[in-house]
Amino acid sequence: MINKPLEIAKREWENIRHSLEMCGDIGEFDLESFVLDKPTFISNLSLFTANLIEMDEEFMRHGYATPEALDAFTNLATTALERLGLSKEWALAFGDGYGYVRIGWFGVQEETEEQQMLFPEMFFPVGKVFNWDFDSSLVKTKFKTVLETFIGWQNDPQRYANELERYYNYSKPSRTK
């Protein structure tokens, strides 16, 4: 029973690994990395494997545009980004952003919603295009740029605060009295 979701997870991990190769090596897939906390190992593993199976089964009808795919990509990418040096919070924000650009859906996590809003703006500065190839040099370069920005923000919270303020000022419609 675990073989099919494990094969799916390994396949998608390799796709993520390939799209992030300019960012660094995320290493091999390790199922243990996807257990959120050890006391709930079975329920976390069950949810992760159920989402992988559902994502794979729905692929022919919906492509990757399913809630299960969003969850699977978010979890896989979050783990990958932790391996590349982001803290849990920043890795989760990047993971959600990765899921968004991969499938076109946005799953907002309360703890990281501001970082998540900025991710698509950095990735799609001239408009959103969700039909992308994870092997494209453009995609790889964009992920590297976004990761470097996230690392900069993680290491310098004041820089993040300043850039977030600029984003809000830029994105607000002009108000005249």
Protein Blocks (a to p, Z undefined) as FASTA:
>chain_A
ZZmmmmmmmmmmmmmmmmmmmnocebjadfklmpfbfklmmmmmmmmmmmmmmmmmmmmm
nomadfklmmmmmmmmmmmmmmnopafklmmmmmmmmmmmmnopacddfklmmmmmmmmm
mmmmnoccfbbcfkbmklmmmmmmmmmmmmmmmmmmmlmmmmmmmmmmmmpccddZZ
